[in-house]
Amino acid sequence: MEMNIKGKTALITGSTKGIGKAIASELAKEGVNVLINGRNEKEVTALVDELKDRFPKTNPQSASGDIVVSEDRQRLFNKFPHIDILVNNMGIFQPMAYEDIDDDTWERFFRINVLAANSLVKFYLPKMLNENFGRIIFIASEEAVMPSGEMPQYSMTKTMQLSLAKSLSKLTKGTQVTVNTIMPGSTMTEGVRDMIEKMYPDSTLTLAEKEKLFMANNRPLSQIQRLIDPSEIGRLTAFISSPYASAFSGAALRMDGGMVPTIF
């Protein structure tokens, strides 16, 4: 299904790996000119070159920098004052016991997972409203509505993203601008793979076997009993970025493999 977003420009934060990279790839497949963001310039350039080879009719570009740092954000704004699609994907997570989380850690997760994304919205949303088209998408997590207890400092920020997106959607009333949130379940990203390897250090087990153990022991409510592939989230993001998703506004869209055991 062609999404009718060919020629649009999309900024995907934290897009050199994992879910962000998959989103960038799926958008580029639809003819979108993607802006690749990450702190490592070498990784950003490598992905830009890869996408140019795979999708030569598009114009992927480097948007490297640390969006948590105001100076880096300003350079980004100066270089790319106009975008059509903003995917706030960048974030950090880390399993931690509640008693081990100090105030600096709470604040660091808040700055990185919430405030940095909000700063991008404050710059780009008014421009989207003026042009009467835009898509803002937050990549949250099922932890936003069903905290596992494994990382409360992370879950807090994902719940905040849901609230922020809903509030922002109120500002788009009567326009062709939408603000929505996608909540993936546990996904086979590089970070999750590393986490599983640390949780199950037995070298005689394959990654597939460790994945099964993780799902059975740590995600028993999952209906699919596997980790989600990042490309699956990328395809959903491409749809929500498209004109076909214009009736989604302030929505929290779950792609959690049936893990959240509630109807809503």
WORASUL-V223591 format. One record per helix or strand of 3 or more residues. SS is the DSSP state (@ for helix, = for strand). FROM is the first residue (numbers start at 1). LEN is the number of residues. Records with the same first field share a line. If there is no record, write none. Layout:
BEGIN
SS = FROM-LEN  FROM-LEN
END
This chain:
BEGIN
= = 9-4  33-4  85-4  134-6  177-8  252-4
@ = 18-12  41-14  70-10  98-3  103-29  142-3  152-21  190-10  207-12  230-11  243-3
END
